[in-house]
Amino acid sequence: YTMDHISSTLRSIGKYREHHGLSEPRVFGDIPPVSAEAAMEEETVDSAATNVKMSASGSNVLTASRDTTFASEANDSTGTGLEFVHIPMCGGSSVEFAGAKAGIAWGVCQYDVKMHGCDPLSTEFNHLAPMRDRSEWKCEIATAPWHCPPARYKSGKNPFDGRKTFTVVQSPYDIVLSEYRWAHRKSVTRDQLSSVDYMNHWVQDSIKYAIANGSAEGGGHLIPQHAYTHDAKGSLLVDHLLRQEHLTEEFSQLMNQYNLSANLSHYNVHTTETLGVEDFTDETVKLINEWAELDFRYLGFEMLDVGDSMPANETREKDQIGENKTPPEASTDRNSKQEMEGRGSRSHANPLLIADFKWKEGVNAQLYTLGTFLAVANATGRELLLVPFRSEHYVDTTGKVQHLLRMEDYIINSTGAWPGWRTADPYDGSAPEIVRSLLNPNETLDEAERYNDEAERYKGCVHGRAIVSRSPWKVAHTPFEDVVEAITAVPDEVAACVAGRPSGPAGPGADFFEPNTLPRKLSERGLAAIRAGAALGPDAKLSAVHLRRGDRCGRDLDAVGKVRCGPAAGLPFMNLCAELRGKGGGLYVATDEEDRSFLDALKDGGCFVRQDLGIDFVAEAEAANDEMGGSWRSVHPQALEFVTEMIILRHAEEFYTMDHISSTLRSIGKYREHHGL
């Protein structure tokens, strides 16, 4: 019940109840009802204006309009007279899926009605209209077609020409925070996103990459908003600008204006109550200001000066799209808060989970194992301590498999997304006794004795994957839930142990993990060397193929071992190497082949190979080990080379493979699918 007809509280509660199918408000008293239109605060829009209208406070972007005409329905892909321009991290998925529920194809739903959230178009509305062809709408920037700024399609065409358009914008600082949460979205908890130090490190790396490459690593996000909203002269290109913090209200008004029935729901909600703009260091603020300079100028958002706290008009309360934000009174000086929180890492007071990879696989396969270890640690509330691993892919100078590796030499330790991890140092004397035991098998024993020795060394560990029989070879996998149950039963004061990867879909896959700074820089330097050496233009498109030893035989690598068979001339992509070079591009062959004559044959055929990168991976690994100091020289040149080539495969213009089963293929395929490549 209500006592009046005009308050904003009544309007918002009335709309909420109407949206959720509840009874309408009942009014006491004799005051005659006032129409909703009359009760609304007046918002004037100059239909001829090309600049954004501002409220009296100078901070709220109202609906803007240009003097354009509606397209005919025959020339309108939505059938509504209104098209949506999707700026990432501004609530765009909510808009697209709200449209789908109302039978309107916006954004991603114009490319795939079976996409999660778009499915009502086909299931409820029998939407049979032809979808846009992704190949026709490729973007100049490495991003999905529905995230491409309208002026940046390779075809030179604007898919929205002659139609009314709308988009959603928000403060660049909040976009960066949203990107941080989205990038660490898999099964996160609030406390796991609270590392101030890690967040600033991650944001700075991401913004630097976006400034240098036009978008975030992986493609698609952190494209400045003005690229979508304004042309090179600063003229507004979009008919209606909605503010993300007022999205529910402004979206409702826009739908009423166009007589559309779409109502917002909540998608891609990634929240943290502990981090906000006030947690950015001065260096982070400086980088964001550089990256989004024109966004602040054209869209009217307030730019922080380095050393300032949060702008007074930026309240950080939970808005309709679910971004949980901190109230102004909770703000503290960014640098002092970072100092208070130290490095923001998870407390070492938590009970310990020691995890041993056990299997001598390469970095990519071990990332799948690491993902399950993180999930076990997350489910049991334990701090994850990794045992260094050996790999048959990365041998020492004598050809023996004895080099001890750690993941953080190649992969960002994502403490913001999952509990994070440490790797025990086998040389500083701080590793628990069980770690030293697992690292030092008795190599003088025969096969039967080694089997018994291994069983003794792993005594007390929960086996995620274990050898049941060596002849015939048989492996057993323990379900993830059973591993968690067994670890949970271990008293907190006792270090728990898990060995090998459990079965079941738990934790992030290998595609989730991002390479750290060293391999990223090496891949950038190597590709620049290829372009310079082959006299390719700076925008030349390079594709890549994944070729393992054994793939040339047409047989499973595990069945034939590390074999070399068949001449390079017989490979099916040799013609493609020459063809792409003729078009001003090229094909990079990422391979573990070491036969120099084979690699030379590839080069002679027009392919690019690792020698073209101009990188001495042995010297780079030595330099990295020297910089870290200590007795453990953990960076291995072959592992560094693999991760560098993995980056090239992830971001290649086109990605080809010679097989269907490798873990590298699976993770790169998932990565490219996720990023619209």
PEDA-V164246 format. One record per residue. N is the residue number from 1. PSI is psi in radians with two decimals (NA if undefined). NEAR is the number of other C-alpha atoms within 8 Angstrom. D_CENTER is the distance of its C-alpha to the mean C-alpha in whole Angstrom. Layout:
# PEDA-V164246
N,PSI,NEAR,D_CENTER  N,PSI,NEAR,D_CENTER
This chain:
# PEDA-V164246
1,2.74,6,46  2,2.72,9,47  3,-0.09,7,49  4,3.14,10,48  5,-0.09,11,47  6,-0.14,9,45  7,2.68,8,43  8,-0.54,6,39  9,-0.78,6,38  10,-0.81,11,41  11,-0.80,10,39  12,-0.70,8,35  13,-0.65,8,37  14,-0.78,10,38  15,-0.69,8,35  16,-0.82,8,33  17,-0.69,11,36  18,-0.76,10,37  19,-0.60,8,33  20,0.22,6,33  21,0.43,6,37  22,2.94,7,39  23,2.65,6,42  24,2.71,7,43  25,2.53,7,44  26,2.38,6,48  27,2.26,9,50  28,2.71,8,53  29,3.01,6,55  30,0.05,4,57  31,2.22,6,55  32,2.54,5,54  33,2.55,5,51  34,2.37,8,49  35,2.64,6,47  36,-0.64,8,43  37,-0.74,5,43  38,-0.52,7,46  39,-0.43,9,44  40,2.51,6,41  41,2.41,5,40  42,2.33,4,41  43,1.92,5,38  44,2.44,4,40  45,2.18,10,38  46,1.96,7,40  47,-0.32,8,39  48,-0.09,7,40  49,2.56,11,38  50,-0.05,9,35  51,2.75,7,34  52,2.31,13,32  53,2.46,9,34  54,2.64,11,34  55,3.10,9,35  56,-0.53,5,38  57,-0.21,6,36  58,0.14,7,34  59,-0.44,11,30  60,2.07,8,30  61,2.09,13,29  62,3.09,13,31  63,2.29,12,31  64,2.75,16,32  65,2.57,13,34  66,2.85,11,35  67,1.26,7,38  68,2.88,7,37  69,2.70,7,39  70,2.48,8,37  71,2.73,11,36  72,2.73,7,38  73,-0.50,9,37  74,-0.43,7,37  75,0.35,6,35  76,1.99,12,32  77,-0.30,9,29  78,-0.33,10,29  79,0.24,9,33  80,-0.20,10,33  81,0.12,13,33  82,2.23,12,30  83,2.64,13,27  84,2.23,10,23  85,2.01,14,21  86,1.84,11,17  87,2.12,12,16  88,2.56,11,12  89,0.48,9,12  90,0.43,10,16  91,0.31,12,16  92,-0.63,11,16  93,-0.67,8,16  94,-0.71,13,19  95,-0.81,10,21  96,-0.76,16,20  97,-0.45,12,21  98,-0.72,12,24  99,-0.75,13,25  100,-0.69,16,25  101,-0.40,11,27  102,0.14,10,29  103,0.35,11,29  104,2.26,11,28  105,1.85,15,25  106,2.58,13,23  107,-2.19,12,19  108,-0.50,11,18  109,-0.16,13,21  110,-0.16,11,23  111,-0.44,10,21  112,1.79,9,21  113,-0.19,14,23  114,-0.04,8,22  115,2.46,9,18  116,2.17,5,18  117,-0.46,9,19  118,-0.19,17,21  119,-0.45,11,24  120,-0.44,12,26  121,-0.67,15,27  122,-0.61,12,28  123,-0.64,8,30  124,-0.54,7,31  125,0.04,8,32  126,0.80,7,33  127,1.91,9,31  128,0.13,5,32  129,2.55,4,31  130,2.36,4,30  131,2.76,8,26  132,2.49,8,25  133,2.07,7,24  134,-0.64,8,21  135,-0.49,5,23  136,-0.44,7,25  137,0.77,11,22  138,2.55,11,20  139,2.61,12,19  140,-0.48,7,20  141,2.61,10,16  142,1.46,10,13  143,2.90,14,12  144,2.68,13,13  145,-0.63,10,17  146,-0.16,8,17  147,0.09,13,15  148,2.29,13,17  149,2.39,9,20  150,-0.49,11,23  151,0.07,9,25  152,0.30,10,22  153,2.47,14,23  154,-0.52,9,24  155,-0.28,7,27  156,-0.03,7,28  157,2.64,8,28  158,2.03,8,27  159,-0.20,5,27  160,0.16,9,28  161,2.34,5,31  162,0.16,8,34  163,2.68,13,32  164,2.46,14,31  165,2.70,12,28  166,2.76,13,26  167,2.98,12,22  168,2.31,15,21  169,2.79,11,20  170,2.97,11,20  171,2.33,9,20  172,-0.58,11,18  173,-0.72,8,18  174,-0.54,9,17  175,-0.76,12,14  176,-0.74,10,13  177,-0.73,10,13  178,-0.70,11,11  179,-0.71,11,8  180,-0.80,11,9  181,-0.72,12,9  182,-0.72,9,7  183,-0.36,6,4  184,0.76,10,7  185,-0.19,9,8  186,1.85,7,10  187,0.70,7,14  188,2.71,10,14  189,2.87,7,17  190,-0.72,10,18  191,-0.39,7,20  192,-0.28,13,17  193,0.21,15,15  194,0.15,12,18  195,1.86,13,18  196,-0.75,13,19  197,-0.83,10,19  198,-0.74,12,16  199,-0.79,12,14  200,-0.69,11,16  201,-0.81,8,15  202,-0.78,9,12  203,-0.78,11,12  204,-0.78,11,15  205,-0.75,8,13  206,-0.74,10,11  207,-0.72,13,14  208,-0.74,9,16  209,-0.74,12,13  210,-0.67,14,13  211,-0.72,9,17  212,-0.52,6,18  213,-0.08,7,16  214,-0.31,10,16  215,3.04,15,12  216,2.73,14,9  217,2.37,7,8  218,-0.32,9,7  219,2.56,12,9  220,-0.63,16,10  221,3.04,11,9  222,0.62,13,11  223,2.23,11,14  224,2.49,9,17  225,-0.58,10,19  226,-0.37,11,22  227,-0.44,10,21  228,-0.55,13,21  229,-0.40,9,24  230,2.70,13,27  231,-3.07,10,28  232,-0.39,5,29  233,0.00,5,32  234,0.18,7,30  235,2.46,9,32  236,2.31,12,30  237,-0.31,8,29  238,2.47,15,28  239,-0.63,12,30  240,2.10,10,29  241,2.17,14,26  242,2.45,15,25  243,2.31,13,24  244,-0.64,10,21  245,-0.24,7,23  246,0.47,10,26  247,-0.76,12,24  248,-0.84,8,26  249,-0.83,7,30  250,-0.62,11,29  251,-0.72,10,27  252,-0.73,10,31  253,-0.72,8,33  254,-0.71,8,31  255,-0.68,11,32  256,-0.69,9,35  257,-0.60,7,36  258,0.15,9,35  259,0.77,6,36  260,2.69,9,33  261,0.21,7,33  262,2.38,10,29  263,2.45,9,28  264,2.50,9,24  265,-3.04,8,23  266,2.03,9,20  267,2.76,8,16  268,0.84,8,13  269,2.04,8,15  270,1.97,10,13  271,2.70,9,16  272,2.39,14,17  273,-0.07,8,21  274,-0.25,9,21  275,2.45,12,19  276,-2.96,9,19  277,-0.60,9,20  278,-0.25,11,23  279,-0.10,13,21  280,2.36,13,20  281,2.94,10,22  282,-0.67,10,24  283,-0.68,9,22  284,-0.80,11,19  285,-0.73,12,21  286,-0.75,9,23  287,-0.76,11,20  288,-0.72,11,19  289,-0.69,10,22  290,-0.81,7,22  291,-0.68,10,19  292,0.48,11,20  293,-0.81,8,24  294,-0.43,8,25  295,-0.79,13,23  296,-0.72,13,25  297,-0.81,8,28  298,-0.57,10,28  299,-0.07,10,26  300,0.23,11,28  301,2.59,11,26  302,2.25,8,27  303,2.26,6,26  304,2.44,10,26  305,2.56,6,29  306,2.23,8,28  307,-0.23,5,29  308,2.75,8,29  309,-3.02,10,28  310,2.46,10,27  311,2.47,8,29  312,-0.52,6,31  313,0.08,5,30  314,1.46,7,27  315,2.50,8,27  316,1.12,9,24  317,2.92,8,25  318,2.08,8,23  319,-3.08,9,23  320,-0.40,10,23  321,0.02,11,20  322,0.17,10,19  323,1.92,12,18  324,2.14,11,20  325,2.81,11,21  326,2.34,13,24  327,2.68,9,27  328,-0.65,10,29  329,-0.28,4,32  330,-0.10,6,29  331,2.50,10,28  332,2.91,9,29  333,2.33,10,29  334,-0.84,12,25  335,-0.65,10,27  336,-0.64,8,29  337,-0.67,10,27  338,-0.69,14,24  339,-0.74,8,28  340,-0.68,6,29  341,0.03,9,26  342,-2.31,8,26  343,0.05,10,23  344,0.23,11,21  345,2.85,7,21  346,2.46,9,22  347,2.37,6,26  348,0.03,6,28  349,-0.22,4,30  350,2.65,8,28  351,2.68,12,30  352,2.41,12,29  353,1.94,13,27  354,2.20,13,28  355,2.22,13,26  356,2.14,13,27  357,-0.61,15,25  358,-0.84,7,29  359,2.45,7,28  360,1.06,9,28  361,3.02,10,25  362,3.09,11,22  363,-0.82,9,19  364,-0.84,10,17  365,-0.63,11,19  366,-0.41,10,19  367,-0.64,11,16  368,-0.73,12,16  369,-0.77,12,19  370,-0.69,10,17  371,-0.72,13,15  372,-0.61,14,18  373,-0.75,12,20  374,-0.69,14,17  375,-0.68,12,18  376,-0.78,11,22  377,-0.71,13,22  378,-0.72,10,20  379,-0.44,7,22  380,-0.08,9,25  381,0.49,8,25  382,2.67,10,25  383,2.32,15,24  384,2.09,15,23  385,1.99,12,25  386,2.46,12,24  387,2.29,13,27  388,2.62,14,26  389,2.70,11,26  390,2.73,13,28  391,2.39,13,27  392,-0.25,9,30  393,-0.39,8,27  394,1.61,12,28  395,2.91,12,32  396,-3.04,9,34  397,-0.30,5,36  398,0.00,5,39  399,0.11,6,37  400,2.63,7,36  401,1.44,10,33  402,0.03,8,34  403,2.27,11,31  404,2.17,8,29  405,2.73,10,25  406,2.48,10,22  407,-0.63,8,19  408,-0.15,8,18  409,-0.32,8,20  410,-0.46,11,17  411,2.45,10,14  412,2.22,9,12  413,1.66,7,14  414,1.23,10,12  415,-0.33,14,15  416,-0.41,13,13  417,-0.69,13,11  418,-3.08,13,14  419,-0.23,14,17  420,-3.12,13,17  421,2.86,11,19  422,2.69,7,22  423,2.25,10,24  424,2.32,11,28  425,2.02,10,30  426,-0.10,10,32  427,-0.20,6,35  428,0.03,7,35  429,0.01,6,37  430,-0.18,7,34  431,2.44,10,33  432,2.74,6,34  433,-0.69,6,37  434,-0.59,7,35  435,-0.80,11,33  436,-0.63,10,36  437,-0.76,9,37  438,-0.50,11,34  439,-0.22,8,34  440,1.27,6,37  441,2.69,9,39  442,1.81,7,42  443,-0.13,5,42  444,-0.13,4,46  445,2.69,8,46  446,3.11,6,47  447,-0.80,6,44  448,-0.71,7,46  449,-0.66,8,46  450,-0.62,12,43  451,-0.77,8,42  452,-0.66,8,44  453,-0.71,10,42  454,-0.74,9,39  455,-0.65,8,40  456,-0.76,7,41  457,-0.58,9,38  458,0.15,9,36  459,2.26,6,38  460,-0.22,5,37  461,2.53,9,33  462,2.22,10,32  463,2.00,12,31  464,-0.58,15,28  465,2.26,13,29  466,2.62,9,32  467,2.11,9,35  468,-0.69,8,38  469,2.42,8,40  470,-0.41,7,40  471,1.73,5,43  472,2.75,5,42  473,2.20,8,38  474,2.32,9,36  475,2.44,9,33  476,2.42,8,33  477,2.36,11,29  478,2.28,11,29  479,2.50,10,27  480,-0.77,13,25  481,-0.64,6,27  482,-0.64,8,30  483,-0.79,15,28  484,-0.76,11,27  485,-0.74,8,30  486,-0.71,9,32  487,-0.70,11,30  488,-0.54,8,31  489,-0.24,6,34  490,2.27,9,34  491,2.56,6,36  492,-0.56,7,34  493,-0.09,5,36  494,2.35,8,36  495,2.16,10,33  496,2.82,10,31  497,2.36,12,30  498,2.41,13,28  499,2.09,14,28  500,2.82,14,26  501,2.14,13,24  502,2.90,14,25  503,2.87,10,24  504,2.66,6,22  505,1.51,4,19  506,2.37,8,18  507,2.99,11,15  508,2.54,12,11  509,3.07,10,12  510,-0.48,11,12  511,-0.28,10,9  512,-0.59,7,7  513,2.44,11,9  514,2.37,7,8  515,2.65,11,12  516,-2.97,11,14  517,-0.75,6,16  518,-0.99,7,19  519,-0.52,14,17  520,-0.81,11,15  521,-0.67,8,19  522,-0.69,10,21  523,-0.70,12,19  524,-0.77,8,19  525,-0.71,9,23  526,-0.74,12,23  527,-0.63,9,22  528,-0.65,9,24  529,-0.67,11,27  530,-0.81,12,27  531,-0.72,12,27  532,-0.75,8,30  533,-0.54,8,32  534,0.13,6,32  535,0.72,6,33  536,2.70,11,30  537,2.80,7,28  538,-0.40,6,25  539,0.24,4,24  540,2.39,9,25  541,2.19,9,22  542,2.18,11,22  543,3.03,14,21  544,2.65,15,21  545,2.49,13,23  546,2.05,13,22  547,1.98,11,26  548,2.73,10,27  549,2.31,12,30  550,-0.43,15,32  551,-0.51,12,30  552,-0.29,11,33  553,-0.20,8,36  554,0.37,6,34  555,2.86,9,34  556,2.28,8,31  557,-0.71,11,31  558,-0.46,5,32  559,-0.42,6,35  560,-0.17,9,36  561,-2.94,7,35  562,1.43,7,34  563,2.78,7,36  564,2.07,8,37  565,2.50,7,38  566,2.50,7,39  567,2.69,7,39  568,-0.55,9,36  569,-0.39,7,38  570,-0.03,7,38  571,2.46,8,34  572,-0.22,5,33  573,0.05,6,30  574,-0.72,14,33  575,-0.59,8,34  576,-0.65,8,31  577,-0.86,13,31  578,-0.69,12,34  579,-0.80,8,33  580,-0.62,11,30  581,-0.67,11,31  582,-0.39,7,34  583,0.14,6,32  584,0.19,10,30  585,-2.43,12,27  586,3.01,14,27  587,2.12,14,26  588,2.29,11,24  589,1.83,12,25  590,2.00,12,23  591,2.69,8,26  592,0.16,7,27  593,2.45,8,31  594,-0.06,6,33  595,1.93,6,36  596,-0.65,6,37  597,-0.60,6,39  598,-0.78,11,36  599,-0.66,11,34  600,-0.64,8,36  601,-0.64,10,37  602,-0.80,14,34  603,-0.74,10,34  604,-0.47,7,37  605,0.05,10,36  606,0.01,11,33  607,2.72,14,30  608,2.43,12,28  609,3.13,12,28  610,-0.54,9,27  611,-0.50,6,30  612,-0.29,10,29  613,-0.40,11,26  614,0.50,8,29  615,2.25,9,27  616,1.66,6,30  617,-0.51,10,27  618,-0.81,8,30  619,-0.69,7,31  620,-0.72,10,27  621,-0.72,12,27  622,-0.75,10,30  623,-0.71,8,29  624,-0.70,9,26  625,-0.68,12,29  626,-0.72,8,31  627,-0.66,6,29  628,-0.52,6,28  629,-3.00,8,32  630,3.07,5,33  631,-0.41,6,34  632,1.90,9,31  633,1.40,9,30  634,-0.42,10,27  635,2.18,13,25  636,2.31,11,26  637,-0.63,10,26  638,-0.62,9,26  639,-0.70,12,23  640,-0.71,13,21  641,-0.75,10,22  642,-0.82,8,20  643,-0.64,12,17  644,-0.78,12,18  645,-0.52,10,19  646,-0.69,9,16  647,-0.74,12,14  648,-0.75,10,16  649,-0.71,14,16  650,-0.65,11,12  651,0.17,9,13  652,2.68,11,17  653,-0.88,9,18  654,2.57,8,19  655,2.20,11,19  656,2.73,8,22  657,2.70,9,23  658,-0.10,10,26  659,3.13,7,26  660,0.04,6,24  661,-0.24,6,24  662,2.65,7,22  663,-0.55,8,19  664,-0.78,8,18  665,-0.79,12,18  666,-0.80,9,17  667,-0.70,12,13  668,-0.68,12,13  669,-0.78,8,14  670,-0.70,9,12  671,-0.82,11,9  672,-0.66,12,11  673,-0.77,8,12  674,-0.59,7,8  675,0.24,11,8  676,0.43,10,12  677,NA,11,13
